Amino acid sequence: MGIASKAGDYAFKAFTAGLGFATIYLTATFSVNVYRGLAWHNAQSKLERQDSEEQSQAP
């Protein structure tokens, strides 16, 4: 095997490892953002329910 072939192999392995890392990172951040979005939406729904209850109880 020549030097160029080994260099190509290492470049390909580094590129593939980078893609793997990027995939794992993006999957994790996407999951966190979905969780935060659902938590935010749930909090907004609670506020709307509280506001509507307070308005219905007001004289």
C-alpha positions in Angstrom: 0.0 0.0 0.0 1.3 3.4 -0.9 1.4 6.5 1.2 -1.3 8.1 -0.9 -3.6 5.1 -0.3 -3.0 5.2 3.4 -3.6 9.0 3.5 -6.9 8.4 1.6 -7.9 5.7 4.0 -7.3 8.0 7.0 -9.0 10.9 5.4 -12.1 8.7 4.7 -12.1 7.4 8.3 -11.8 11.0 9.7 -14.6 12.1 7.4 -16.8 9.2 8.4 -16.1 9.8 12.1 -17.0 13.4 11.6 -20.3 12.5 10.0 -21.0 10.1 12.8 -20.3 12.7 15.5 -22.4 15.3 13.6 -25.3 12.8 13.4 -25.1 12.0 17.2 -24.8 15.7 18.1 -27.7 16.8 15.9 -29.9 13.9 17.2 -29.2 14.9 20.8 -29.8 18.6 20.3 -33.0 17.9 18.3 -34.3 15.7 21.1 -33.5 18.4 23.7 -35.2 21.1 21.6 -38.3 18.9 21.1 -38.4 18.3 24.9 -38.1 22.1 25.6 -40.7 22.9 23.0 -43.2 20.5 24.5 -42.5 21.8 28.0 -43.0 25.4 26.8 -46.2 24.4 25.1 -47.5 22.6 28.2 -46.6 25.7 30.3 -48.5 28.0 27.9 -51.6 25.7 28.0 -51.5 25.8 31.9 -51.3 29.6 31.8 -54.3 29.8 29.4 -56.3 27.5 31.6 -55.5 29.6 34.7 -56.4 32.8 32.9 -59.7 31.4 31.7 -60.5 30.1 35.2 -59.7 33.5 36.8 -61.8 35.3 34.2 -64.8 33.0 34.8 -64.6 33.5 38.6 -64.3 37.3 38.4 -67.5 39.1 39.5 
